[in-house]
Amino acid sequence: MYYQIIELITFLETINPQMTSNKLKIIGLLYNLLAEINLELIAPSTFIRFTLPEVPQLAQNIRHYLKTNYHLPITIEEVGLQFGISRNYLFQICKKYFNLSPKQIFLESRMAQAGRLLRSSQLKISEISEQVGYRDTFQFSKMFKNYFGHSPSQYRILSDETIDDSVLILPIPYHEKSLLNTKKPNVEIWL
């Protein structure tokens, strides 16, 4: 049955080459269907194990999706649905291949873009907040300060005071922040 489904997908791709963007979603949904059939028809002691092919490619697709859709108000559950996988499996993939949760990848993308906009534009903080997916400027400022150790306005001032762009202010990962005794959890790196 599995091979018949794969043959059907291959046949559909020859008819409609644009379908490849939905291939992972379809395969995920088919695996969920097969798992349900497996649960209904087979005794628990004889379960068939299904695994998604090309998990590294799936992981890259997930990361790309999270990094390019940072501006949207999407939930992790919606990301899982997009790829036809459960929230838990999404978390496992991201942890295994990137050592980050999906939420951390999403936050990293939002904060990186916010930092770029603060350094390179004169947009108001509320406008930047909206551009990176936050509807509440206060929530954005709180997340930004937690991530970079400076409020967005302080970050902008610090980047304006820098003589050249060879100094970057990088965030320190959350697990390392607890090891610090200072109020300035940033690292300056000279390029």
C-alpha positions in Angstrom: 0.0 0.0 0.0 2.9 2.4 0.9 4.5 1.9 -2.5 1.2 2.4 -4.3 0.8 5.8 -2.6 4.4 6.8 -3.5 3.7 5.8 -7.1 0.5 7.9 -7.1 2.4 10.9 -5.8 5.1 10.5 -8.5 2.4 10.2 -11.1 0.7 13.3 -9.9 4.0 15.2 -10.0 4.4 14.3 -13.7 1.0 15.7 -14.4 1.5 18.9 -12.3 5.2 19.8 -11.6 4.1 22.6 -9.3 2.9 20.1 -6.8 6.4 19.5 -5.5 6.0 22.4 -3.0 3.1 20.5 -1.4 4.8 17.1 -1.6 6.1 17.1 2.0 2.7 18.1 3.3 1.0 15.4 1.3 3.5 12.8 2.5 3.0 13.9 6.1 -0.7 13.6 5.8 -0.4 10.2 4.1 1.8 9.0 6.9 -0.8 10.2 9.5 -3.5 8.3 7.5 -1.4 5.2 7.4 -0.7 5.5 11.2 -4.4 5.8 11.8 -5.1 2.7 9.7 -2.3 1.0 11.5 -3.9 1.7 14.8 -7.3 0.6 13.7 -6.5 -2.6 11.8 -3.4 -4.1 13.5 -3.0 -5.4 16.9 -0.7 -3.3 19.1 2.0 -6.0 19.3 2.4 -5.9 15.5 2.6 -2.1 14.8 4.3 -1.1 11.7 6.8 1.8 12.1 6.6 4.6 9.6 9.4 7.1 9.2 9.4 10.2 7.1 12.0 10.0 4.3 14.7 12.7 4.0 14.3 14.1 7.5 17.3 16.4 7.0 15.5 18.0 4.0 12.3 18.2 6.0 14.3 19.9 8.8 15.8 22.4 6.3 12.4 23.1 4.9 11.0 23.7 8.4 13.9 26.1 9.3 13.5 28.0 6.0 9.7 28.3 6.6 10.3 29.6 10.2 13.0 32.0 9.0 11.1 33.5 6.1 7.7 33.8 7.8 8.9 35.6 11.0 6.6 38.5 10.2 3.4 36.4 10.4 1.5 35.8 13.5 1.7 32.0 13.2 1.8 29.4 16.0 4.0 26.3 16.2 0.9 24.2 15.8 0.2 25.9 12.5 3.8 25.2 11.4 3.3 21.5 12.2 0.1 21.5 10.2 1.9 23.2 7.3 4.2 20.2 7.1 1.7 17.6 8.1 3.5 16.6 11.3 2.6 16.9 15.0 3.8 19.7 17.2 5.9 17.2 19.1 7.6 15.8 16.0 8.3 19.3 14.8 10.0 20.0 18.2 12.0 16.8 17.9 13.2 17.6 14.4 14.3 21.1 15.3 16.1 20.0 18.5 17.8 17.1 16.8 19.1 19.1 13.8 19.5 22.6 15.1 19.6 22.2 18.9 16.9 24.8 19.1 13.1 24.6 19.5 10.9 25.8 16.6 10.0 28.8 18.8 13.6 29.7 19.3 14.3 29.6 15.6 11.3 31.8 15.0 12.4 34.2 17.7 15.9 34.3 16.4 14.6 35.3 12.9 12.4 38.0 14.3 15.1 39.5 16.5 17.8 39.3 13.7 15.5 41.3 11.4 14.5 43.7 14.1 18.2 44.3 14.8 18.9 44.9 11.1 16.0 47.4 10.9 17.1 49.3 14.0 20.6 49.6 12.7 19.8 50.5 9.1 16.5 52.4 9.1 14.8 55.4 10.8 11.5 53.5 11.3 9.7 53.9 14.6 10.1 51.0 17.0 6.3 50.4 16.7 6.7 50.1 12.9 9.6 47.7 13.3 7.6 45.7 15.9 4.8 45.2 13.3 7.2 44.4 10.5 8.7 41.5 12.5 5.3 40.1 13.6 4.5 41.7 16.9 1.2 43.5 17.2 2.1 44.8 20.7 5.1 47.1 20.8 5.6 46.6 24.6 5.7 42.8 24.1 8.2 43.3 21.2 10.4 45.6 23.4 10.3 43.1 26.3 11.3 40.2 24.0 14.0 42.3 22.3 15.6 43.3 25.6 15.5 39.7 26.8 17.2 38.6 23.6 19.9 41.3 23.2 20.2 42.7 26.7 19.2 46.2 25.5 15.9 47.8 24.7 15.3 48.6 21.0 16.0 52.3 21.6 19.2 51.5 23.5 20.3 49.1 20.8 19.7 51.8 18.1 21.7 54.3 20.1 24.6 51.8 20.6 24.6 51.0 16.9 24.6 54.7 16.0 27.5 55.4 18.3 29.6 52.7 16.7 32.3 54.3 14.5 32.0 51.6 11.9 30.0 48.5 11.4 32.8 46.1 12.4 31.3 45.8 15.9 28.3 43.6 16.3 26.2 43.1 19.4 25.3 39.5 19.6 22.8 37.9 22.0 24.0 35.3 24.5 21.9 32.2 24.4 19.3 31.8 27.2 21.1 29.0 29.0 24.3 31.1 29.3 22.5 34.1 30.7 22.0 32.4 34.0 25.8 32.0 34.3 26.4 35.8 34.1 26.5 38.1 37.1 26.3 41.2 35.0 23.4 43.3 33.7 25.0 43.5 30.2 24.7 40.0 28.7 26.0 41.0 25.3 29.2 40.1 23.6 31.0 42.5 21.3 33.0 40.9 18.4 35.4 42.9 16.3 35.5 41.7 12.7 
